[in-house]
Amino acid sequence: MSEVIKLRKGLDIKLKGGAETVLETLPVPSTIALKPTDFPGLTPKLSVKPGYEVKAGDALFYDKYHPEVVFTAPLGGKVASVNRGERRRILEVVIETDTNAGFAEFKKAKPGTLSADEVKEQLLKSGLWPFLKRRPYGTLASPQEKPKAIFVSTFDTAPLAPDYNFIMEGQLGSFQTGIDALAKLTEGKVFLGVSEKSVFTNIKNAEIKQFSGPHPAGNVGVQISHVSPINKGEVVWTVNPQDVLFIGRLFETGKVDFTKIFTLAGSEVEKPKYLQTVLGAPVSSITDGRLKKADHNQRIISGNVLTGKKEDPMNYIGFYDSLVTVIPEGDEYELFGWAAPGVDKFSASKTFLSKLFPKKEYELNANMHGGERAFVLSGQYEKVVPMDILPVFLLKACLIHDIDKMEQLGIYEVIEEDLALCEYVCTSKIKVQDILRAGINTMIKELG
């Protein structure tokens, strides 16, 4: 393995409630759902109606502008409902599960014996293509594109993130099969970003790159910027580690297997641990009976505290998420909170006495402690972004929809997760991630 890429910029937020390396297998949920809203830029068209019987791997909806990209049922059963929002926008397709519904059959083969077109066709028909995301923009990969490389980050440095070394126990064979399939889809290389003492260092058919440093060292966007930066006209694809497993199982068995391990963590969880269920499971199937009986409100987040989405227990876990975080809502009034010494408070600027305890874990809540203010130069953003961009100027270019400036300032390099820490440390309480996504949407609309 080559030299370690050491990142010094960033910030580790040490939260209470890290998961123990204990795995519990959950019963099959009574309902599951796929949500088109999990895919930026997607215009879905339905393949089913309420009452339809489907097998695991049958199409539920597809991309209007790329009909070959289909989204399939994680489990078989009956389509219970198609829930819509404003202007009849499809929010989710809900399935009442039936373990006897069976599986759609696909080709069972070793990826090395197949052509690139055969691998692509298998991923498209099975509904596994949506696990491939493209940079720039963080949208679904296009089957018509040829990526210059494919990146998989095998570790996550976000607060309370899952340990993929633990998740992959006994599954590295399927992971290798998935990597072999991905290698067929690019004329370049498949890069694996790993941390110290990684179980992925012996994976073949990929180039291993070791990273060290604080969050966001585990973000695939940061790794791309240090290994193979994206220039105008270039495309890179990214895949999450557990999604590589889905791809590997497909070629090994000829069936889709969306069994997934989630981490339930946070200070409001009674016993944080790893839970095995299926993609698209209800949030309640993860959280029920596992949270503290607190006398204050709790915030349930599908994903991590920096980039995740607030969810009601009756909603469903995000398509790409492997973590459910539960923290206090923080809606209690704090008298003279600004004047307290802050022994139990975390601060990125080290203004509290807690800076004397660098290894201390904190019980943080969702309170923003202030409202949005003037957007000023403070130097805060640059301290937590280990990339060759100027985040403040990029965001200002996004605000005025200046295409040329956005290109010059690095819009091709980043998506929301790469600047999430900027939003956390921002004195002005600027909604950094929303501004960046608006800028990305402008780029897609104007340049495609």
C-alpha positions, 0 to 999 in steps of 0.5 A: 500500500502507498503512503498515507494521505494525512489530512489536517483540516477538519473537526471530530465531533465526539458525541455520546452514544456510540454503538457497541459492536453487537449485532441484532437481527430484526424480524422482517418489517410488515411494510417497507418503502422506496422514496423517490425523494431520496434521489436528487434530480429524479423524475419518477414514473410508476411501474405499479399501482396499489394492489399489485403483487411484486417479487423482490427485484420487481420494478416499482418506478423508473427514471422518466428521462432514463427509462432503463434506470429502474428502482426495484422492491427490496422485498416481495409483497403487495403494493399498499399505497403510493403516497403523494405530496404537492402537485401529485409528486410521488413521495413513497411507494409502500409495500406490505411485505410477504416472505412467500412472494419470492424473488425475481431471477437474474443472471448468476455469474462471475463478473470477470467472465462478463463484458462491461455491457453485460454487467451494466445490463444486470445492474439496470434490470435488477434495480441496483444501478441507483446505488451508483452516484456520480460526481459532479453533483451527487446525482444518479450515474448515467448509463451513457457515461464512462467514468474516469474512476470509481471510488468507494470510501470504506470508512466513515468519520462522521459523528457516531458513524458505523464501523465498516470493519465490523459490518463486513465480518464474514462478507468480504467475499461478496464485497470482492465480487462487487468490486470485480463488477464495478471494475468492469464499468470503468476504463480507469481504476476502482479506488478504495479509501481505507483507514488504519487497520482496515479489513479492506487492504487485501481487496483485489482489482482495486487501488488502495489509498489510506487516509488519516485525519479528522472528519471529513477524511472519510468522505468520498468527495474529499478522497477524490479531491486528493487522488483524482480531482474532477475537472470540467467534462470529467465524471467519477462514480461513487458507491457506498460499502454496503451497496457494493455488497448488494452488487456482489450478492446479485452476481453470486446468487442471481437474486437481489438481497437488500439485507442491510446492517444499520447502526442505532446510536446517539445519547437518547438510545438505551443501548446503541448497537448494530441492527440487521434488517432490510433496505427501506424499513420503517424507522420505528422498526429500528427505534421502538423499545430502544430509546430512553424514556426521556421527559423531553423531546427526541429528534430521530435522524435518518443518517448522521447529525450533520447531513441526515434528515429528521424523520418521524418514527412512522417514516422510512429510512433513507435509501443510502443511509446506514445510521439512525441517530437519536439526540435531544431536540433541545427545545428547553429554554436555557437561562443565561446559557451564553454566560455558562463556562461550558464544561459540558458543551462542545465548541469548534472555536474552543471558547468553552472550558471543555477545550481542556478535555479533548477526549470528552464525549458530549450530549449535544442537541439540535438547538441552533442557539441563534438565528441566521445573520449576515454572511461574513468572512470569518476563516471558520470554513477553511479550517474544516474543509481539507480541499483546494476550494474557497468555500465562502466564495463558492457559496456566494457564487451559488447565491447569485447563480454565477455559473462561471464563478461556481465552475472556477471555485470548485462546484464540481468537487463538492456535494452537501456532505463535503461542506456540512461542517461549514454549516456546523461551525458557522457563526452566521447560522448560514444554511450551507447545504441548502445553498450548495444544492441550489447552486448544483441544481442551477448547474444541472439546469444550465449545463446538464 
